[in-house]
């Protein structure tokens, strides 16, 4: 049965967060007023402050929710088991791409959109994002450890190099979006983020992969 996020004791607070994520993503954090957010939720403007002390507090909670889903699901034994059973690009993609709770995909994607937009508009927020928000590399190391354990990639393969490449992709996409370039910019292939990540992991496995033997001879 589909999870109904509003059937909880914190239903109003959750609704505020969902509406805020949508409005901030569509209009921008600064451009969205508390009055507009309250009207969208179905509250009087001042009632918002019964749940959050400020608009900044709402943004902080959105970031906390996203950070928890981003870093909190990589220790799930079922995800590791899937990677062990399928140590390929597709297995890595299944682990790297976020598995959002049912019914909450739009919520987390809206938060990601807010992060990508506001880091360009607000220098303080941008520094916070670059210095702390995406600094956790434990999940990448975990993937490398599993692939090394399974003898899929070489023991000397460096996760830091690939983490830097992978982490630069969201910023490239965000820059194009902010400039209004979209998918028609010169030299851009028109591929989606997952497509480009898939090619990146294909390249990683090819360049870092352990040489296999066929017919008793090395490749």
C-alpha positions as CSV (number, residue, x, y, z in Angstrom):
1,X,0.0,0.0,0.0
2,X,1.4,3.4,-0.9
3,X,2.7,5.3,2.0
4,X,0.5,8.4,2.9
5,X,2.9,10.9,4.4
6,X,0.1,13.1,5.6
7,X,-1.4,10.4,7.9
8,X,1.0,11.1,10.8
9,X,1.0,13.2,13.9
10,X,3.3,15.7,12.1
11,X,1.1,15.9,9.0
12,X,1.0,19.7,8.9
13,X,4.8,20.0,9.4
14,X,5.4,17.4,6.6
15,X,3.0,19.3,4.3
16,X,4.8,22.5,4.9
17,X,8.1,20.8,3.9
18,X,6.6,19.3,0.8
19,X,5.0,22.5,-0.3
20,X,8.2,24.5,0.5
21,X,10.4,22.1,-1.5
22,X,8.1,22.5,-4.5
23,X,7.8,26.3,-4.3
24,X,11.6,26.8,-3.6
25,X,12.4,24.6,-6.6
26,X,10.0,26.4,-8.9
27,X,10.3,30.1,-7.7
28,X,13.5,30.2,-5.7
29,X,14.1,30.4,-2.0
30,X,14.3,34.2,-1.7
31,X,11.4,34.8,-4.1
32,X,9.0,32.6,-2.1
33,X,7.3,34.4,0.8
34,X,6.0,32.8,4.0
35,X,2.6,34.2,3.1
36,X,2.6,32.3,-0.2
37,X,3.9,29.1,1.4
38,X,1.2,29.4,4.0
39,X,-1.5,29.8,1.4
40,X,-0.2,26.8,-0.5
41,X,-0.3,24.7,2.6
42,X,-3.8,26.0,3.6
43,X,-2.7,28.0,6.7
44,X,-2.6,31.6,7.8
45,X,0.8,33.1,7.4
46,X,1.6,33.4,11.1
47,X,0.7,29.7,11.6
48,X,3.8,28.6,9.8
49,X,5.8,29.8,12.8
50,X,4.1,27.4,15.0
51,X,6.0,24.7,13.2
52,X,9.2,26.4,12.0
53,X,10.8,29.6,13.5
54,X,11.9,31.0,10.2
55,X,12.1,30.3,6.4
56,X,15.8,29.5,6.9
57,X,14.8,26.8,9.4
58,X,12.6,25.3,6.7
59,X,15.5,25.2,4.3
60,X,17.7,23.7,6.9
61,X,15.2,20.9,7.5
62,X,14.9,20.2,3.8
63,X,18.7,19.9,3.6
64,X,18.8,17.6,6.6
65,X,16.1,15.4,5.1
66,X,18.0,15.2,1.8
67,X,21.4,14.6,3.5
68,X,19.9,11.7,5.6
69,X,18.5,10.0,2.5
70,X,21.7,10.7,0.6
71,X,24.1,9.3,3.1
72,X,21.9,7.2,5.3
73,X,20.8,4.4,2.9
74,X,24.2,3.2,1.8
75,X,24.7,0.9,4.8
76,X,21.5,-1.0,3.9
77,X,22.6,-4.7,3.7
78,X,20.1,-5.3,0.8
79,X,21.9,-2.7,-1.3
80,X,25.3,-4.2,-0.6
81,X,23.9,-7.6,-1.4
82,X,22.7,-6.4,-4.7
83,X,26.1,-4.9,-5.6
84,X,27.8,-8.2,-4.6
85,X,25.4,-10.2,-6.8
86,X,25.7,-7.8,-9.7
87,X,29.2,-6.1,-9.5
88,X,28.7,-4.3,-12.8
89,X,27.8,-0.8,-14.0
90,X,24.1,-1.5,-13.4
91,X,24.8,-2.7,-9.9
92,X,26.8,0.4,-9.1
93,X,24.0,2.6,-10.6
94,X,21.4,0.8,-8.4
95,X,23.5,1.8,-5.3
96,X,24.5,5.3,-6.4
97,X,21.2,6.5,-7.6
98,X,19.0,7.4,-4.7
99,X,16.3,5.0,-3.8
100,X,13.6,7.3,-2.4
101,X,10.7,6.1,-0.2
102,X,7.6,5.4,-2.1
103,X,5.5,8.5,-2.8
104,X,8.4,10.9,-1.9
105,X,10.4,11.0,-5.1
106,X,9.2,14.5,-6.1
107,X,10.0,15.8,-2.6
108,X,13.6,14.8,-2.8
109,X,14.1,15.8,-6.4
110,X,12.7,19.2,-5.6
111,X,15.2,19.6,-2.7
112,X,18.0,18.6,-5.0
113,X,16.8,21.3,-7.5
114,X,16.8,23.9,-4.6
115,X,20.3,22.9,-3.7
116,X,21.6,23.2,-7.2
117,X,19.9,26.6,-7.7
118,X,20.6,28.3,-4.4
119,X,24.3,27.5,-4.3
120,X,24.7,29.9,-7.3
121,X,22.5,32.6,-5.9
122,X,23.7,32.6,-2.4
123,X,27.5,32.6,-1.8
124,X,27.2,31.5,1.8
125,X,24.9,28.7,0.9
126,X,27.2,27.8,-2.0
127,X,30.2,27.5,0.4
128,X,28.2,25.3,2.7
129,X,27.2,23.0,-0.1
130,X,30.7,22.7,-1.5
131,X,32.5,22.3,1.8
132,X,30.2,20.1,3.8
133,X,27.1,18.8,2.0
134,X,28.7,16.7,-0.7
135,X,31.9,16.0,1.2
136,X,30.9,12.5,2.4
137,X,32.8,10.1,0.3
138,X,32.2,7.0,2.4
139,X,29.7,5.5,-0.1
140,X,32.2,5.7,-3.0
141,X,34.9,4.0,-0.8
142,X,32.4,1.4,0.2
143,X,31.6,0.6,-3.5
144,X,35.4,0.3,-4.3
145,X,35.9,-1.9,-1.3
146,X,33.2,-4.3,-2.5
147,X,34.6,-4.3,-6.0
148,X,38.1,-4.9,-4.8
149,X,37.0,-7.7,-2.5
150,X,35.3,-9.4,-5.5
151,X,38.4,-8.9,-7.6
152,X,36.5,-6.8,-10.1
153,X,38.8,-3.8,-10.0
154,X,42.5,-3.5,-9.1
155,X,43.6,-3.1,-5.5
156,X,45.4,0.2,-6.4
157,X,42.3,1.8,-7.9
158,X,41.8,5.3,-6.4
159,X,38.2,6.1,-5.4
160,X,39.1,9.8,-4.8
161,X,39.8,10.4,-8.5
162,X,36.5,9.0,-9.6
163,X,34.6,10.8,-6.8
164,X,35.9,14.1,-8.0
165,X,34.7,13.4,-11.6
166,X,31.3,12.1,-10.5
167,X,30.7,15.0,-8.0
168,X,31.4,17.6,-10.7
169,X,28.6,16.4,-12.9
170,X,25.7,17.8,-10.9
171,X,27.4,21.2,-10.9
172,X,27.8,21.1,-14.6
173,X,24.1,20.3,-15.1
174,X,23.2,23.0,-12.6
175,X,25.3,25.6,-14.4
176,X,23.6,24.9,-17.7
177,X,20.2,25.1,-16.1
178,X,21.0,28.4,-14.4
179,X,22.3,29.9,-17.7
180,X,19.2,28.6,-19.5
181,X,21.3,26.6,-21.9
182,X,19.6,23.3,-21.4
183,X,20.4,20.3,-23.6
184,X,21.2,22.2,-26.8
185,X,24.4,23.8,-25.8
186,X,27.3,23.4,-28.3
187,X,29.2,20.2,-27.7
188,X,26.6,18.8,-25.3
189,X,25.4,15.3,-26.2
190,X,21.9,15.8,-24.8
191,X,22.3,12.8,-22.5
192,X,20.7,12.6,-19.1
193,X,22.6,12.6,-15.8
194,X,22.1,8.8,-15.4
195,X,23.3,8.2,-18.9
196,X,26.5,10.1,-18.3
197,X,27.0,8.5,-14.9
198,X,26.5,5.1,-16.6
199,X,29.3,5.9,-19.1
200,X,31.5,7.1,-16.3
201,X,31.2,3.8,-14.4
202,X,31.7,1.8,-17.6
203,X,34.9,3.7,-18.1
204,X,35.9,3.2,-14.4
205,X,35.4,-0.5,-14.7
206,X,37.3,-0.6,-17.9
207,X,40.3,1.4,-16.8
208,X,40.5,0.0,-13.2
209,X,39.3,-3.5,-14.0
210,X,41.3,-6.6,-13.2
211,X,42.5,-8.3,-16.4
212,X,40.5,-11.4,-17.1
213,X,41.8,-14.6,-18.8
214,X,40.1,-16.2,-21.8
215,X,41.0,-19.6,-23.0
216,X,43.8,-19.7,-20.5
217,X,45.5,-16.5,-21.7
218,X,45.4,-12.9,-20.5
219,X,43.4,-10.4,-22.4
